[in-house]
Amino acid sequence: MLFTITYGGENPTDLGYLLHKNPARPQTAELSFGRVYVFYPEIGPDRCTAALLLDIDPLDLIRSRKGVKSSGIFDYLNDRPYVCSSFMSTAISKVYGTAMAGRCAKKQELADNPLDLSAGLFMLPCRGGDMLPGLLFEPLGYEVYVEETALLDEQFREWGESPYINLTIRGNLRLRDLLNHIYTLIPVFDRQKHYWAGEDEIDKLLSHGKGWLEDHPAKALIARRYFKNFRGLAHTALDRLDNGERPSEKTARPRLNVLRLEGVLEAIKRSGAKSVIDFGCGDGSLLRLLVKEKTITRIAGVDVSRSVLERARDKLKIDQLPSARQKEIFLFQSSITYRDKRFKGYDIAALVEVIEHLDENRLDTLTAIVFGDARPGTVLISTPNIEYNKLYGISRRRHRDHRFEWSRARFESWSTEIARRYGYEVSFEGIGTADEKLGAPTQMGLFVKRDDVPRILRSTPCG
């Protein structure tokens, strides 16, 4: 995927200051789904061009999917590594985040003023007709140039017409505005976000759309396609726009993932655990919080993907920790559906948003491994509450990788039976903003071996 920005001002290389990327030195950044390269293919007296190249490994995308079977040949044959999609939006926010915020310590005046800028998006999916680029960008003051490809492949005409375009836009505006326009509108072209769009996405849309989206003639189309036709989210976003509500005028709400990790960490601390094993640890979001807790002296992260574990090791910066702390952290590849002696000997086992990624008929195997063989003093399991999905305007599961999502009653029934079968007591908590009737978006069960129940302080009912 390629995204370019060209500046044609008096001192074109000032673009390096604005982007916080030195034109003389190529730079790289790591993302969970690939690597970003920033370089300058054109540096001249009249123009300077910065290029952002995103390199995605399609197999790595599959390996990072925790505990799920293949969903077919689409996992291996798709356009995700080659087209400008929501992956590109994520990369832009990662490497150009300071520029998107409009900050430039050395050239702040330049950042605050309109500039002669153009941008190129190559292989942009345009599933909305050839009028879509103009419909989206022209009301923002851009000149729009579209290069179309008639056929996907000249040698295989039966494949049909290509849905991809090369898009160039040009205007006189602030760099921060150009970046926020592109960041917001790329998913509108593609409508295939690589992550699940939830309630917190409304704040994100309003934040990046501040100052332009509320007056855009196609704002209803933008909202609908941005949320992948989740009508409830789109309607809520439009209502807030029409009522003049801005993210800066309301109390910022933490993302559900942040609240979930905080809730899990609090439960771990409340248990008094000295050792923790995180099953399905991913790239180490929970592990990074655990490493900061000095009272936890043994930490393990387990995942089926070796590449994900490598990213977790990098993000934990294990090599930079004191040598004594390094010896207390273990990352290893394994599957929670197979016995492994390395699972044993921990005070608490955490399964954070893991069980819904397995087929229900494999849950008995999972529970036999965790509760029957490993037998930690405490087991913590969190999973989505499907009842809450009504508030997101969806009736199906939140993510295509989820094999199931349970109601509170179903989760509590399953958990109670597991606790009875293996000699545990279970209590329930809700995580996230709770609805009076539908409960909280995330439900969590705390299983404590009956001999260890007095160690656990009170917990609140789910929802």
Secondary structure, DSSP 8 states (H G I E B T S, - for coil): -EEEEEE-SSSGGGHHHHHT--TTS-EEEEETTEEEEEEEEEE-SS-EEEEEEEEE-HHHHHHTSTT-----GGGTS-STTTS-SHHHHHHHHHHSHHHHTT--SSSHHHHTS-EEEEEEEEEEE-TT-TTHHHHHHGGGT-EEEEEE-SBS-TT-GGG-B--EEEEEEEEEE-HHHHHHHHHHHHHHHH---SS---THHHHHHHHHTTTTGGG-TTHHHHHHHHTTT-HHHHHHHHHHHHTT--GGGS-----HHHHHHHHHHHHHHHHT-SEEEEET-TTTHHHHHHHT-TT--EEEEEES-HHHHHHHHHHHTGGGS-HHHHTTEEEEE--TTS--GGG-S-SEEEEES-GGGS-GGGHHHHHIIIIIII--SEEEEEEEBGGGGGGGT-SS-SSTT-S--B-HHHHHHHHHHHHHHHTEEEEEEEESS-BTTTB-SEEEEEEEEGGGGGGS-------
